[in-house]
Amino acid sequence: MFKFDHADYTANPRKYRLFKTADMATTLFANNEPDLPADTPVGLTFFADVYSAFYRKTMPVYTLHTGHQVFATALKNFVL
């Protein structure tokens, strides 16, 4: 299982712009839409590198095929 690794992201940020699919690492609870349970495969598109005050780091944000936007920490098993 390949979880988001910030050290790898820092060393290879361009790689994280190429990922096209992943699995949800955690359940995404959505208002007025179905939840996305952990381990659900999702299509994704790189959105931006964004600073997270919570993690105190810059991390990639992805737009999922559902329209949700999530930090890379919500995903695992990234695939090109």
N, C-alpha and C positions, 0 to 999 in steps of 0.2 A: 504494500500500500504506500503510495507516494503522497504524503501530506505536504502542504506548503512549507517550504524551508526558507526563512528570510535570508540566511547566509548564502544559499544558492541563488536566490533572487538578486542579492546585491552583487554577486560575482557574474551573473548571466542575465541581466534584466531583459535583453532582447528575446531570449527564449520564452519568457512569460507572455510576450505579445503574440506568439504564434499558436498557443494552445487553442483548440477548437471544441474539445469536449472534456468533461470531468464528471466526477460523482459528487453529490452533496456530502460533505463531511459531517454536517449537522443538519437538523431539521430547520427549515425556513418556515416560520409561521407568518402567513400573509393575511392581510385584512381583505375581506370581500373576494378572495380567490382561494383556490385549494392550496393547502400547505404542500411543501416539497419535503418529503421525509428524507432522512439520512440514507445514503447509498443510492438515491435516485440519479440515474444518468441525466446530464443536462448538456445542451449545446451552449456554447458561450463565445463571446467576442470581447476582446480586450477593449476597455473603455478609457482608462487613464491610470497613471501612477498618482496616488493620493496619500497625503499625510494623514495618519490616524492618530488623533490625540489620545485615544484609549490605549493603543499599543505603543505610542510614541515612536512610530516608524513610518516611513513611506512604503506603501504596498500597492500592488496592482488591484484594480477594481475591474470586474467583468460584468457585462450585460448578458444575462441568461436568455435562452430562447423564449422564456416566459415573460420577458420584459423586466424582471427584477434586476437590481444591481447589487452585487455582493463583493466584499473583500475576498482575496484569495484564501484567507484562513477558513472560509466557509466551504471550501472545495478540497477534493483529494483525487488521486489517480488521474492527473492531467494527461491528455493525449493530444499530439499534434494533429 
